[in-house]
Every structure is written in C-alpha cells, then in structure tokens.
Amino acid sequence: MQTVPRPNRWDTAKEYQEFVAYMSGVADVRFLRGIVELAGGALCLLALISTFAFLRPGFGAPYLFVLGFMILTSDGYVNILKSRKIRRFK
C-alpha cells in the first residue's frame, strides 16, 4: 500500500506566520466574547435574584433570566476554552 503525501496548506513560512497571527487575533476576539457573555450571564443571575428579592415576579421574567443565565454562561465558557485551544495552535 502506497501512502500519498499530504500537501502543505502554506507555500511559504511567511504565509504560515500570517495565518498564525490571524488565528491569534481570532483567539483574542473569542476570549473577549467569552468574557462579555460570562458578564451577561452574571447580570442575568443578578437580575433574577433582585426580581425575587424586591418584586412579586410574574410568569415570564424569571424564566427569561434563567434562560439567559444558562445560555450566556455556557457560551462564555465554550468561547474561552476554544480561544485557549486556538492560541496553542502551532
């Protein structure tokens, strides 16, 4: 069985370094997005706690805050973890 060599994605080292620099920028954006989503999740949790502490909540608002907390925090963690994985790319 003969193995076929895989072609390189980059023709020159300069193109590869440009790609690594681009991916570093992508990692920075994903990290920042993750931090913002975690902050949004924390605000949803704070809004949920304050709604129960100071008001008699209706049916919709608490569920929206819980949903926002769950979605934003999970997406934030995923973005932070992916940014770390992208940053380690060599």
C-alpha positions in Angstrom: 0.0 0.0 0.0 1.5 3.3 -1.1 0.8 6.4 1.0 0.3 9.7 -0.7 1.9 12.7 1.0 -0.5 15.3 2.1 0.1 18.7 0.5 1.1 21.6 2.7 -1.5 24.3 3.3 1.1 27.1 3.2 3.6 27.5 0.4 6.0 29.7 2.4 6.9 30.3 6.0 5.7 33.9 5.7 2.2 32.7 4.8 2.2 30.4 7.7 3.3 33.2 10.1 0.5 35.4 8.7 -2.0 32.6 9.4 -0.7 32.2 12.9 -1.0 35.9 13.5 -4.6 35.8 12.1 -5.5 32.9 14.4 -4.1 34.8 17.4 -6.4 37.7 16.6 -9.3 35.2 16.3 -8.4 33.8 19.7 -8.4 37.3 21.2 -11.8 38.0 19.8 -13.2 34.7 21.1 -11.7 35.3 24.6 -13.2 38.8 24.8 -16.6 37.5 23.6 -16.5 34.8 26.2 -15.8 37.3 29.0 -18.7 39.5 27.8 -21.0 36.5 27.7 -20.0 35.5 31.2 -20.6 39.1 32.4 -24.0 39.0 30.7 -24.8 35.7 32.4 -23.8 37.2 35.8 -26.1 40.2 35.1 -29.0 37.8 34.3 -28.4 36.0 37.6 -28.3 39.3 39.5 -31.5 40.4 37.8 -33.1 37.1 38.8 -32.1 37.4 42.4 -33.2 41.0 42.6 -36.5 40.2 40.9 -37.3 37.6 43.6 -35.9 39.8 46.4 -37.8 43.0 45.6 -40.8 42.2 43.4 -43.5 39.6 43.1 -42.4 38.1 39.8 -44.8 37.2 37.1 -44.5 34.1 34.9 -42.2 35.3 32.2 -39.4 37.4 33.6 -37.7 34.9 35.9 -37.7 32.2 33.2 -36.1 34.6 30.8 -33.4 35.5 33.3 -32.7 31.8 34.0 -32.6 31.0 30.3 -30.3 34.0 29.7 -28.0 32.9 32.5 -27.8 29.3 31.2 -27.2 30.2 27.6 -24.7 33.1 28.2 -22.6 31.3 30.7 -22.3 28.1 28.7 -21.4 30.0 25.6 -18.9 32.1 27.5 -17.1 29.1 28.9 -17.1 27.5 25.4 -15.6 30.6 23.8 -12.9 30.9 26.4 -11.9 27.3 26.1 -11.9 27.5 22.3 -9.8 30.6 22.4 -7.2 28.8 24.6 -7.2 25.9 22.1 -6.7 28.3 19.1 -4.0 30.2 20.9 -2.0 26.9 21.4 -2.1 26.2 17.6 1.4 26.0 16.1 
